[in-house]
Amino acid sequence: MSQQLRIGVLGAGWGAGLHLEGFRRVPGVTLAALSSRTRSRAERRAAEFGVPLVTDDIDELIEAVDVVSVATPPAAHLDAVLAAVRAGRHVLCDKPVALTAPDARAMLDAAERAGVRHASGFIWRNDPALVELRRLLREGAIGPVLEVHSTGALGVPVLPMTWMYEAGDGGGALAQHGSHVIDRARWLVGAEVTAVCGRLHHDVKEAVVAADFHDITDAFAWARQHHGTTVDAPRAPVRADTGYDFVATFDSGVRARFWEAWHLAGPAEDEVVVFGETGTLRWRGASGLTLHRIGAAPEVRDVDRAAGSGANTPREVGLARWGELATAFVAAINGAADTGHPTLTDGWRVAGISDAVRRSHHSGRWEEVR
């Protein structure tokens, strides 16, 4: 395809900035349109990135572009994706792609029927150290994989009330960072989760109603300044989880444990430990990748450009990952085979696992992934 692909971004907050910058780094594309419920913010974003069309009308945006990149809060993803694929537009949808697995499946089915290319925002598959970890697993560096542990005490300050604390809007630790964590494990071991057992943590019961934060980074900045509290301010109930703890089984027989706490300050950011019959591989965010074998000194594997994911990731690291995802997606649209980018299929799989964790939280039992 020789003509420039026209990109339209839905949203004007923090996520939209990542989408815009990611696509700006890809040759052969044009940032053509931007739409947001807050017109003034959309106009500022458009000026920042040189986007010619700003509109309040999603149909107008869809008509003006070839690719729709959905960077709204999760509750708005379903309608946006369905509208885009009905019009025959390729679509990239940020994670979590939907509030439930049935909604994610509806999006996937609609995209497949329309014959369009699709992608989901699981950008951490492109972390060079994780790519190296996956390669080592496939080469048998630690023998057959037996177990995976994924943990993270992210040290996020207690936030003011935003959609991040509303489960019905797609907020919460499991939906937000947890969707990355789940996809990462699936991708690393090359298998699907079949059943889970665990619980959600609700450590924050209410949050300060401080302002109407359109950009979530503004809420984080407020939280750091006020340490999660303020004087004589109203409060609202927090309906989303702020952590999770569950075990899982994969169809390959691999066992897994997932644990995360938003508001606990841990000794490290994200950590993944993969245990095999002959050794262990540990990824610890910016600390890199280490190979452990019984009776031998740990081997640190140096990987260029490796950096961790999570709440404290430097901005440029995240932008690089978005550029890599956008590049792979555009290549797929232009006919490249097997780019390996995450798709709506991955979004649906992750949503099914998340739904099962929520069912297990309420039932107190193992739940199969549907």
N, C-alpha and C positions, 0 to 999 in steps of 0.2 A: 504494500500500500504506500504510494508515494505522497499522497496529500497529508497535510498536518492533521493529526487527531485533535479534535476540539474537546477540551475537558471542562465539565461543569461540576462545581462543588456545592453541596447542600450543607449549610451551616457556616457560621462565621466566628466560632469560638476557638479555643486552643486546638482542638482536633482538626478543624478546618485549616488552620495554619500549617499543621503537619502535612495534610493532604496536598495543599497548594505548593508547599516547598518541595515535597517529594516529586510531584509531577513536573515542577519547574526544572528539575535536574535531569529530565529525560529528553534527549533529542527527538525531534519529530512530533512534538505536541505543542498545543497552544492552550493557555488558560483562557477560556472563552466566556465563562459565566459563573456567577455566584448568587446564591439565594439564601436568605435567612429571615426568621421571624422578626429580627431586630434590624430594620433597614439601615439605621445610622452605623451600626457596627459592620454590616455587610459592605457599606460604602467605604469605610476605613480599610477593611481588609482588601477590597478591590483596588483601592489606590496603592496599597502596599505592594501588591503583586501585579499591577498593571492589567487587571481583568476588565474588559470593556463593558460587559453587561451585568448590571445588578438588578435583581427582580425579587418581588415578593411572591411570584407565581411559579410554582414548581413546574407546571406544564410549559411555561415560557422558557424556563431553563432547559428542560428536556428537549424542546424543539430546536434549541440553538446549539446542541452539542452532540458528540458521538459517544462520549463516555460520561456517566454520572458517578461521582465519588461522594458517598454518603458519610458525612461527618457530623451528624446531628446526635443528640442524646438517643439511647437505644430504643426508647418507646416509639420514636418516629421512624425507625428503620423499615418496618414492614411495608407501610403504605408507600414510602419513597421508592423502595426497590421494586415493588410490584408495578408502580407507575412507570418506572424507567424501562423495565424489561418488556412491558406491554407495548411500549413505543419502539422496541427493537434496539435499545441502547445497551451497550456494555456497562457493567456496573461493578464498582468496588464498594463494599460495605464494611465499615469499621466494626470492631468487636465490642461487645457480643453482638452477633448479627441480629439476634431477636430475643425477645423476652422468654420464649418457650421453644422447645424442639418442634412442635407442630407448626408454629409460625416460621421457623427457620426452614422447615421442609417445604412449606408453601412457597417461600422465596426461591429455593433451589429448583423446585419443579417448574415454576414459572420461567425461570431463566433457561432451563434446559429445553422447555417447549419452544421458547422464542429463539433458541439457537444462538444466544449471545454468550460472550465470554464473561466470566465473573471471578471475583477475588474477595478475600476477607483480610482484615487488618492484623493478622498474626505476624507482626514484623520481626519478632525475635528469632524466627527460624534463620534469619540472615546474620545473626551474631557469629563472627568468625570462629570463636572458641566453641560454640555449640555445633557449628558445622564440622569442626575437627573432631569433637566428641562423637558425633554421629558416624563419621567416617571410621574412627577407631573401633566403635562397636561393630560395624559391618565387617571390619577386617579381623574380628575376633581377638582384639587386644586384651580383653579380660575374660575370654571364653564365653560360653552361653550366658546371657543375661538372666539373673534370678530376681532382682528386686530394684526398684527405683524409689528414692526419697526426694521429695521436693519441698523445701521449707523457705520461709521468709518472714522475718520480723521487720517490717518496712519502716517503722518509725515515723509514720505520717502524723502530723499534728491533728488534734481533734478539730474537725471542720465546723464552720457555720452550716446552717441548714441549706442544702442544695439537693438536686436530683440524685447526687451520689449517695445520699442517705435514704432514698425512697426506692424500695424494692420494685414497686409497680412502674417505676420509670427506668428500670435497668441498672439501678445503683447497687452497691454492696461489693464486698471483697470477692466473693465467688464469681459474680458476673464481670467485674472489672478486671483486676489483675489476674484473678483465678482463671479466666478464660484463656489468657496467655499461657498460664502454667499448665493447664490441662492439654492444650494443643501441643505445647512443647514436649510433654512426655509422650504423647501419641506418636509424634514425628520422630523423636529420638529412637524409640524402641520398634517402630514400624508395626504397631499392633493397635487393636481397638479395645477399649475398656468394656467389659461385659457386665460387671456388677460393682456396687459401692456400698459402704457402710460408714456413716459418720454423722457429723453435726455441724451446725452453723453457730458462730459466736455472736452474741448481741451485747457487747460490752459497753456500748454507748447508748443510753436510753433516750436522751433528748439532746437537742442541739440549739444553739442560739440562732434566732432569726435576725440576721444582721443587715442583709441587703438582698437585692435581686441580682445574683451573680450570673451573668450570661457566660462569662469565660471562667472555667473552673480554676485557672491559675490565679484569678483574682481572689477566689475563695481560699486557696492555699496561702496566698500572701497575707490575707486577713488573719487566718488561723495562726500563722507564725508570729504575727505582730501581737495578737491578743491571747495566745496560748489556749485557744478554744473557748474562752469565756469573755464576757464583757459585763459592765455594770448596768443593772436595771433594764435588761433587754428581755423581750419575750422569748419563749422557747417552744419548740415543736417536737413531737415524738419522732424518734429515729426508727424507721421501719425496715431498714436494710441491715444485713449482717456486716460485721466489721472483721470477720475472720472465719476460718473453717478448719476442720480437722477430719479427714476421711481416709479410709483405706480402700483399695480397689484391686480388682483382678483384670488382667488382659486376656484376650483370647489365645495368646501365645503361652499362657501359663505364668507370665511375669507378674509378680506382686508389686504393689505400689502404696506409698503413703504420701499424702499431701497435707501440708499445714501452713497456714498463713495468719498473721495478725497485723492489721493495719497500724494500730496505735501503740504497739510495743516496740521499743528501741532495741534492736538486736545487735549482736556483735558483727553481723555481716548482712549484706543485702541478700538477694535471691541465691539459693544454693540448690544444686542438683547433684545427687550422688547415685551412681549406677553401680550396683554390685553384680559381679560375675563370678563364675566358678574359679577363676584363676587370678582375679584382681578387682580393683575398684577404680572408677574414674569419677573425679569430683570437679564440677564447675562451680565457681564461686564468684560470679559476676566479674567485676573489674580485677579481681585477684587471679583470674585465669583458670587454667585447666591443669589438674594434677593426676598422675597415674600412680596408684599404690599397688604393690605386690607383696605378698607375705615374705618376710625375711629380707626385703630390699628397701633401700632408701626411696622416699617419694621422688618421682620424676616430674618436674614442672615442665609442661609443654608450652613454650612461647608461641603465641599466635598474634600476628600483626592485627592491629585495629580491634582487638577484643575489648569489650566493655560490657558491664552488666545491665540488666533490665531492672525496672522497678521505679519507685517514686522518686528516687534521688539520682536517676540517670542524667548525665549532662545532656543538655538540649541537642548539641551537635551529634551525639551518638544516635539519638532517636531520629533526627533528620536524615542521617545516613541510612538507617534501616528503612525509612519510608522511601527514600530515593531508590533503594534496591528493590523494594516491593513494586513500586510504580514502574521501574524499568522492566522487570520480569512480566508484569501484567501487560504493558504495551507490546512487548515482544510476542506474547501469546495472541493478542488481538491481531497483530500483523502476521500471524501464521506460524510462529515458532512452535516446535513440538516440545512437550515435556519441559516447561520452564521450572516446574517444581514449586510454583507459587501457591500459597494457600487459597482455597476457593470457598464458595458457599457450602460445598460438601463438608469441608472441615468445620465451618461454622455450625452446621446442623449437628455433626457428631459431638462437638463440644457442648452444644445446647442440651443434647440428650443426656450427657453425663451430668451436667449441672442440675437438670430436672431430677435425676435420680438421687443426687445428693440431697436436694431439698425434700424429696419424699422420705428419704432415710432419716433426716432430721426429725420429721414428724412421727414416723413409724417406730424408730428405734431399732430397725432391722436392716438386714441386707436388702438392697433393691436392685433389680435388674435394669440395665440400660435399654430403653425402648428405641 
